[in-house]
Amino acid sequence: PKDAVKALKKKLSKNCNHKEIRLTLSLLEMCMENCGPRFQSLVVKKDFCKDKLVKLLNPRYNLPIDLQEKILTFIMTWAHGFQGMVDVSEVKEVYLELLKKGVEFPSSDPSRRAPKTPAQPSIKPSAPSASPAKRSFLPLPAGPTLLLTPEQIGKLNSELDMARMNVRVMSSILRDNTPGSENPDDMNLLQKLYKTCRMMQERIMELLVSVENEDVIVELIQVNEDLNNVLLGHER
């Protein structure tokens, strides 16, 4: 594994040849899917995922968009772990750093890439006066980090449930309206939802920097991804 990762590093380091980078990333993807924890644990270290992969996102390398998205997808996927077999703390730190910088990760929802007819009925509110759930996330800690109490975690989970509900409603409106022939009531509600979801996402980003609870961080990351996907869908 050490020799293999060393060879991959050499191919990715300061390389402006897009064809070579494309082939190397494809090889890396295949290795991560088929090799064991010994190989995977070396790839998710900072000296590889940050110093080699993320560095390629620098504008001077002028990577095609699909290659940039491939690298970001790698970081996002690896940060979610390998069922406990691999220590992903370093790649998770890289992922959070990118989130804090405002990097938008590719959608993890395949339906965002290939639109399809929804299998279930719409869940959006039918009343025009329906308003999005308001955010009231926990206040920021006074110090640099915050270890939440069980009561605070319960409150935060209820707020995250509201965020998920707003995502579901917003997704439903986006699915059910065709550009150029939108329902005015839907569009009015969509704009309110967009503003609310933006505020929720900003608050989640602030919490990601300060919260120490591992389980809470996982939940925050997942809701942030859901918000990111629906906000990108709205902008498109």
Beta strands, then each sheet from edge to edge (+ up, - down):
end
